[in-house]
Amino acid sequence: MTTEYSFSTGIRLQEILVTTLLREISIIDLGPKLRNLVYRSIFSRIGSSVYIQEGVKFTGTSSIEIGNGVRIFKGVRIDARGHKNNKIYLDNGVTIERNVNIQCLENTYIHIEQDTFIGPGVCIAGSGDIKIGKRCLIAANSGIYANNYNFSNPIEPIKYQGISRKGIVIEDDCWLGHGVTILNGVTIGEGSVISTGAVVTKDVPPYSVVVGVPARVIKNRTSKQRVNTKD
């Protein structure tokens, strides 16, 4: 029995028709209201006071849930297609800025919690679960990638060695600066600040200030003392 997710022809045709037509409607006031009204027929759930700008592309809408007061701007792509257990959940008050890409690869749950801001050009993708907590700030062009290719066998092509899928957790009230990269298996502790351009390859304790490639902790926000580290 295959575990791959597939749409019935009728449901997929309805989704293509609705999302393609509605994402081009840009009439002031009427556009978002009309989109929300029709979107209710194809999404898992869509809350009240949701603003979806024209030019947003959704795929796998039956696996996408949107809370109250969510704002999604032009050029965003949200794709939950690919596996029957995929799910994307945008909690109340989430803001998704322009040209963000959110994608489930396989058997994946992406959960963005209340009042979190996702800046322009951010990519959130993987085949491991991704959880981003409440009131987080993710700056432009950051990448959150919850999968990693295995490559231990030099004889076999990397493409066929499979992937690891440990997932990523970003706890509440974290700030990721411009161009930050978070890699598979990482947990970012609550209240942490990740400096511009950092590449985070291991867990970050709560309330840390982190810099560098690979990223390292230089300070704890609660003690206000620098941490001794070796480059």
C-alpha positions in Angstrom: 0.0 0.0 0.0 1.5 3.3 -1.0 1.8 6.2 1.6 1.9 8.9 -1.0 -0.8 11.5 -0.9 -2.9 12.0 -4.0 -5.9 14.3 -4.8 -9.0 13.0 -6.5 -9.4 14.5 -10.0 -12.5 16.5 -8.9 -11.0 18.0 -5.7 -7.7 18.9 -7.4 -9.6 20.6 -10.3 -11.6 22.6 -7.9 -8.5 23.7 -6.0 -6.7 24.8 -9.2 -9.8 26.7 -10.4 -10.4 28.5 -7.1 -6.9 29.4 -6.2 -5.9 30.4 -9.7 -8.8 32.7 -10.2 -8.9 34.2 -6.7 -5.3 35.0 -6.4 -5.6 37.4 -9.3 -8.5 39.4 -7.9 -7.1 42.7 -6.7 -10.2 44.9 -6.3 -9.7 47.0 -3.1 -11.8 45.7 -0.2 -13.8 43.3 -2.4 -10.9 41.1 -3.4 -9.8 39.8 0.1 -13.4 39.4 1.2 -14.4 37.4 -1.9 -11.3 35.3 -1.7 -12.0 34.4 1.9 -15.6 33.5 1.2 -14.7 31.1 -1.6 -11.6 29.7 0.1 -13.8 28.3 2.9 -14.9 25.6 0.5 -11.5 24.2 0.0 -9.4 24.8 3.1 -9.3 22.6 6.2 -10.3 25.8 8.1 -10.0 29.5 7.6 -10.8 31.9 10.5 -12.3 35.4 10.6 -10.7 38.7 9.6 -8.1 36.9 7.4 -6.4 39.0 4.8 -5.0 37.2 1.7 -3.6 39.5 -1.0 -3.7 38.7 -4.7 -0.9 36.6 -6.1 -0.8 34.1 -3.3 -0.5 30.4 -4.4 -1.9 27.5 -2.3 -1.6 23.8 -3.0 -3.0 21.0 -0.8 -5.6 23.4 0.7 -7.4 20.5 2.5 -4.3 20.2 4.7 -4.0 23.9 5.4 -5.6 25.5 8.5 -5.6 29.3 8.9 -6.5 31.0 12.2 -8.1 34.4 12.9 -6.5 37.6 11.8 -3.8 36.0 9.6 -2.3 38.2 6.9 -0.7 36.7 3.8 0.9 39.0 1.2 1.6 38.9 -2.5 3.9 36.2 -3.9 3.6 33.8 -1.0 3.6 30.0 -1.9 2.1 27.6 0.7 2.3 23.9 -0.4 1.0 21.1 1.8 0.7 18.6 -1.0 2.8 15.4 -1.2 1.6 13.1 1.6 -1.7 12.3 3.3 -0.4 13.3 6.7 1.0 16.7 5.7 -0.4 19.7 7.6 0.3 23.4 7.7 -1.2 25.5 10.5 -1.0 29.3 10.8 -2.3 30.3 14.2 -4.1 33.5 15.0 -2.4 36.8 14.1 0.4 35.3 12.0 1.8 37.6 9.3 3.4 36.1 6.2 5.2 38.8 4.1 5.9 38.8 0.4 7.5 35.9 -1.5 7.7 33.5 1.4 7.8 29.8 0.5 6.3 27.3 3.0 6.4 23.6 1.9 5.8 20.2 3.3 7.9 17.5 1.6 6.7 14.3 3.1 4.6 13.4 6.2 5.3 16.8 7.6 3.6 19.1 10.1 4.5 22.8 9.9 3.0 24.8 12.8 3.5 28.6 13.1 2.0 29.9 16.4 0.2 33.1 17.4 1.4 36.6 16.4 4.6 35.4 14.7 6.0 37.5 11.8 7.6 35.8 8.8 9.6 38.4 6.7 9.9 38.6 2.9 11.7 35.8 1.0 11.8 33.4 3.9 11.9 29.6 3.1 10.4 27.1 5.5 10.5 23.6 4.2 11.3 20.0 5.1 10.2 16.4 5.6 10.6 16.8 9.4 8.1 18.6 11.6 8.7 22.4 12.1 7.3 24.3 15.0 7.7 28.1 15.3 6.5 29.5 18.6 4.5 32.6 19.6 5.5 36.2 18.9 8.7 35.2 16.9 10.3 37.5 14.4 11.8 35.9 11.3 13.7 38.4 9.2 13.9 38.5 5.4 15.6 35.8 3.4 16.1 33.4 6.3 15.9 29.6 5.7 14.5 26.9 8.0 15.2 23.5 6.6 14.0 20.3 8.4 15.8 17.6 6.4 19.3 16.6 5.5 20.6 14.2 2.8 22.6 11.2 4.0 26.0 10.9 2.3 28.0 8.3 4.3 28.4 5.9 1.3 30.8 7.4 -1.2 29.9 4.7 -3.8 26.2 5.2 -3.9 24.7 8.5 -5.3 23.7 10.8 -2.5 20.3 11.1 -4.1 19.5 7.5 -3.2 20.9 7.4 0.3 17.8 8.8 1.9 17.3 11.7 4.3 17.3 12.4 8.0 14.2 14.1 9.4 14.7 15.2 12.9 12.6 18.4 12.7 13.1 21.9 14.0 11.7 23.7 17.0 11.9 27.5 17.5 10.4 28.4 20.9 8.4 31.5 21.8 9.7 35.1 21.4 12.8 34.4 19.3 14.3 36.8 16.8 16.1 35.5 13.7 18.0 38.2 11.9 18.4 38.7 8.1 19.6 35.7 6.2 19.8 33.2 9.1 19.8 29.5 8.3 18.4 26.9 10.8 19.3 23.3 9.9 17.7 20.0 10.6 17.5 18.7 14.2 17.9 22.1 15.9 15.9 23.5 18.8 16.2 27.3 19.4 15.4 28.1 23.1 12.8 30.7 24.1 13.8 34.3 23.9 16.9 33.8 21.8 18.4 36.2 19.3 20.1 34.8 16.2 22.4 37.3 14.5 22.3 38.2 10.8 23.7 35.5 8.6 24.3 32.9 11.3 24.1 29.2 10.4 22.6 27.3 13.3 23.7 23.6 13.3 23.1 22.7 17.0 20.7 23.5 19.8 20.6 27.0 21.3 19.8 27.4 25.1 17.0 29.8 26.0 17.7 33.6 26.0 21.0 33.2 24.1 22.5 35.6 21.7 24.1 33.7 18.8 26.4 34.7 16.0 28.6 33.2 13.3 29.1 30.3 10.8 28.6 27.8 12.4 26.7 29.7 15.0 27.9 30.0 18.6 26.5 31.5 21.8 28.2 34.8 22.8 25.9 36.0 25.5 22.9 35.1 27.7 20.2 37.8 27.8 19.3 37.1 31.4 22.8 37.3 32.8 24.0 40.0 30.4 27.4 38.4 30.6 29.4 37.3 27.6 30.1 33.6 27.2 33.6 32.4 26.8 33.8 30.6 23.4 36.5 29.3 21.1 36.3 30.2 17.4 
